[in-house]
């Protein structure tokens, strides 16, 4: 019962967040957050030393968002937020932190002078109440920055799905690559509409080990069996049908490989195009974006 109630609340909140983002953005990426914050009665967004990335407080006139000042650049960050535009965005991580705090405001009644908490997630699904709140606010933040109709249109307009085109889409929408992949991973509709059969993975290399940070792939389209079982947090250990280990860090920007595809009726060898792009050093790890897509050969 608690799980279904939480799911209904999440769906309602996502719909409300997407609708607001859609209206304030003029249906164009990237989503600038200041107009949304103003409509959610956020009277100030300030930067100061914090032990957490961000926090939301209430006061008689609305909300205040506090963000970690990241080494004391308080004035610079405040100016960048106040002057943010589609052509000059805050860093993607800060944008997601602000969107997360804005997600919390959707559970308050804003009709009175002072915001009053009127809805909340409960414990359930093996998680505490706090875990469900934070997890679902992350989901809502993703929809606030990447409304489904806009993201679907942008993805379907890509001439081809490659590591470079996905990285460019993340920059265009003003989000991090992991945040973009999480949105793709939560819905099959993106891949079905594009008829994309394969996977998009961000792979980290640390001390000679390869680990999947984030992965997105269709679940309703047949893809290579090795790709179908890969999950975020798993080691990257992909082997071609002829027994060769596939290391994205050693591949050229575009290459092809044969992988086994199993269905209920048959097994076949399919050719996959692999495109890779180095993402630089993220959180002390060397990272590559790898896109594998089945192709006619």
C-alpha atoms as one frame of an Amber mdcrd trajectory, in Angstrom:
protein
   0.000   0.000   0.000   2.791   2.447   0.969   4.695   1.646  -2.230   1.691
   2.326  -4.489   0.922   5.550  -2.600   4.525   6.690  -3.055   4.368   5.832
  -6.756   1.192   7.886  -7.254   2.760  10.843  -5.460   5.920  10.526  -7.547
   3.953  10.461 -10.801   1.902  13.501  -9.798   5.022  15.417  -8.767   6.848
  14.518 -11.993   3.890  15.741 -14.037   3.789  19.016 -12.112   7.557  19.514
 -12.416   7.626  18.776 -16.144   4.677  21.070 -16.802   6.379  23.952 -14.993
   9.704  23.367 -16.769   7.914  23.128 -20.103   6.128  26.458 -19.582   9.103
  28.447 -18.283  11.577  27.162 -20.891   9.583  28.142 -23.977   9.951  24.464
 -24.941  13.684  24.849 -25.538  16.725  23.390 -23.817  18.474  24.113 -21.561
  16.039  24.665 -18.680  17.026  27.822 -16.784  16.183  27.234 -13.132  15.806
  30.767 -11.760  12.334  31.354 -13.319  11.210  28.002 -11.896  12.592  28.892
  -8.470  10.701  32.189  -8.489   7.433  30.402  -9.318   8.079  27.965  -6.466
   8.456  30.920  -4.027  12.221  30.530  -3.642  13.227  34.023  -2.506  17.000
  33.447  -2.555  19.652  30.976  -3.639  22.798  31.502  -1.570  26.205  29.883
  -1.408  28.052  29.202   1.837  30.254  26.511   3.425  28.127  23.406   3.982
  28.768  19.789   4.920  26.228  18.747   2.256  25.812  19.789  -1.386  22.616
  21.742  -0.764  19.683  22.279   1.582  16.241  23.892   1.567  14.841  26.053
   4.354  11.427  27.679   4.769  10.544  31.144   6.044   7.315  33.194   6.171
   7.847  34.428   2.598   8.733  31.124   0.951  11.931  29.091   0.606  15.646
  29.646   0.677  18.107  27.319  -1.051  21.629  27.049   0.342  24.425  25.458
  -1.675  27.985  24.553  -0.789  30.202  27.492  -1.780  32.905  25.165  -3.117
  36.001  26.787  -1.616  34.637  30.217  -0.830  33.588  31.466  -4.301  30.368
  32.770  -2.759  29.968  36.029  -4.677  30.976  34.516  -8.025  28.534  31.613
  -7.719  25.682  33.854  -6.611  26.279  36.135  -9.602  26.391  33.172 -11.963
  23.071  31.894 -10.615  21.396  35.293 -10.768  22.606  35.855 -14.338  22.139
  32.316 -15.624  20.793  32.137 -19.171  20.466  29.521 -21.884  23.851  30.591
 -23.205  25.615  30.831 -19.846  24.782  28.046 -17.418  25.932  27.052 -13.983
  27.943  23.842 -13.712  25.777  20.758 -14.284  26.333  19.456 -10.750  25.124
  22.724  -9.198  22.137  22.778 -11.529  21.133  19.291 -10.417  21.553  20.238
  -6.730  19.258  23.241  -7.216  16.740  21.109  -9.137  16.783  18.554  -6.302
  15.945  21.238  -3.735  13.230  22.616  -6.013  11.783  19.096  -6.164  11.257
  19.250  -2.389   9.038  22.318  -2.816   6.437  20.314  -4.734   5.402  18.688
  -1.445   4.462  22.006   0.161   1.216  23.953   0.041   2.170  27.389  -1.314
  -1.292  28.944  -1.081  -0.593  30.531   2.314   2.090  33.108   3.077   4.337
  30.511   4.687   4.914  27.161   2.910   3.344  24.238   4.722   4.328  20.614
   4.154   1.232  18.902   2.803   2.489  15.694   1.101   5.318  13.306   1.813
   6.749   9.956   0.867   6.573   7.171   3.417   8.882   4.256   4.088   8.424
   1.275   1.783  10.095  -0.792  -0.869  12.887  -1.668   1.549  13.762   2.018
   2.099  13.249   4.443   4.978  11.097   7.541   4.615  14.196   9.741   4.221
  15.703   7.421   1.599  12.479   7.504  -0.412  12.258  11.301  -0.186  15.830
  11.848  -1.372  15.680   9.173  -4.067  12.413  10.473  -5.488  13.546  14.102
  -5.376  16.505  13.027  -7.527  14.042  11.500  -9.991  11.889  14.641 -10.021
  15.003  16.802 -10.481  15.887  14.765 -13.567  12.436  15.439 -15.044  12.618
  19.127 -14.113  15.858  19.494 -16.092  14.857  17.046 -18.833  11.076  17.099
 -19.416  10.063  13.929 -21.245   8.462  15.480 -24.368  11.470  17.753 -24.926
  14.015  15.024 -24.259  12.190  12.571 -26.520  12.205  15.097 -29.362  15.888
  15.927 -28.854  16.919  12.257 -28.757  14.892  11.330 -31.836  16.382  14.264
 -33.745  19.923  12.911 -33.340  21.214  11.860 -36.759  23.013   8.963 -35.066
  23.507   7.786 -31.506  27.224   7.976 -30.780  29.365   8.796 -27.771  29.968
  12.283 -29.171  26.289  12.963 -29.928  25.242  11.850 -26.432  27.945  14.019
 -24.826  26.772  16.941 -26.990  23.155  16.314 -25.919  24.214  16.464 -22.258
  25.941  19.813 -22.891  22.968  21.164 -24.842  20.536  20.274 -22.069  22.849
  21.510 -19.305  23.086  18.231 -17.399  25.824  15.732 -16.656  26.216  12.608
 -18.764  25.219  10.363 -15.796  22.039  12.401 -15.231  21.138  12.070 -18.905
  21.751   8.311 -18.899  19.624   7.872 -15.776  16.708   9.525 -17.580  17.163
   7.222 -20.572  17.461   4.188 -18.311  14.139   4.857 -16.589  12.005   4.534
 -19.722  12.039   2.190 -22.703  10.054   4.695 -24.738  13.152   6.661 -25.752
  14.850   3.625 -27.291  11.685   2.163 -28.802  10.843   5.449 -30.549  14.392
   5.671 -31.926  14.570   1.888 -32.403  17.959   1.878 -30.721  19.204  -1.632
 -29.938  22.289  -1.560 -27.768  23.498   0.340 -24.733  25.004   3.657 -23.639
  27.479   3.306 -20.768  29.762   5.583 -18.797  32.777   3.481 -17.781  35.328
   4.453 -15.133  38.903   3.221 -14.938  40.528   3.228 -11.517  43.814   1.502
 -10.775  43.493  -0.740 -13.795  39.909  -1.797 -13.042  36.904  -0.945 -15.239
  33.525  -0.250 -13.699  30.186   0.879 -15.141  29.134   4.116 -13.489  25.843
   4.489 -15.373  24.234   2.478 -18.160  21.087   2.918 -20.250  19.638   0.257
 -22.547  16.264  -0.962 -23.823  14.536  -3.837 -22.047  11.821  -4.392 -24.658
  14.121  -4.783 -27.673  16.412  -7.744 -28.277  20.048  -6.821 -27.646  23.243
  -8.832 -27.201  22.970 -11.048 -24.146  26.134  -9.643 -22.582  24.720  -6.130
 -22.815  21.340  -7.169 -21.416  22.839  -8.299 -18.099  25.140  -5.295 -17.546
  24.088  -2.936 -14.745  25.384   0.220 -13.102  28.082  -0.686 -10.591  29.085
  -3.862 -12.449  32.606  -4.448 -13.753  32.976  -3.750 -17.466  33.853  -7.172
 -18.857  32.645  -7.434 -22.431  33.905 -10.204 -24.725  33.185 -10.475 -28.451
  31.786 -13.640 -30.021  35.279 -14.624 -31.135  36.608 -14.424 -27.582  38.370
 -11.037 -27.650  38.006  -8.765 -24.645  36.540  -5.354 -25.528  38.348  -2.525
 -23.738  36.771   0.878 -24.559  39.933   2.657 -23.417  41.930   0.978 -26.202
  39.382   1.310 -29.020  39.409   3.890 -31.798  36.554   6.408 -31.777  34.480
   4.140 -34.076  34.792   0.367 -34.510  32.633  -2.741 -34.958  32.374  -6.017
 -33.069  30.273  -9.197 -33.249  28.203 -10.154 -30.211  25.809 -13.018 -29.485
  22.100 -12.202 -29.385  19.777 -14.774 -27.799  16.011 -14.823 -28.211  13.455
 -17.416 -27.126  13.572 -18.963 -30.570  17.127 -18.591 -31.767  20.687 -17.422
 -31.321  22.417 -15.166 -33.818  25.592 -13.186 -34.271  24.964  -9.454 -34.596
  27.315  -6.666 -35.569  27.552  -3.736 -33.189  29.028  -0.341 -33.898  31.050
   0.911 -30.929  31.737   4.611 -30.496  33.786   5.917 -27.580  34.637   9.364
 -26.250  36.808  10.282 -23.324  34.926  12.243 -20.685  38.035  13.461 -18.870
  38.748  13.047 -15.201  35.495  12.875 -13.246  35.745  12.501  -9.479  39.338
  11.224  -9.646  38.527   8.590 -12.242  39.377   8.304 -15.912  36.052   7.970
 -17.716  34.878   6.981 -21.168  31.440   7.096 -22.713  30.786   3.999 -24.828
  27.812   3.511 -27.169  27.139   0.097 -28.695  24.386  -0.173 -31.313  23.364
  -3.127 -33.462  23.797  -2.405 -37.171  23.144  -4.073 -40.486  26.380  -5.457
 -41.873
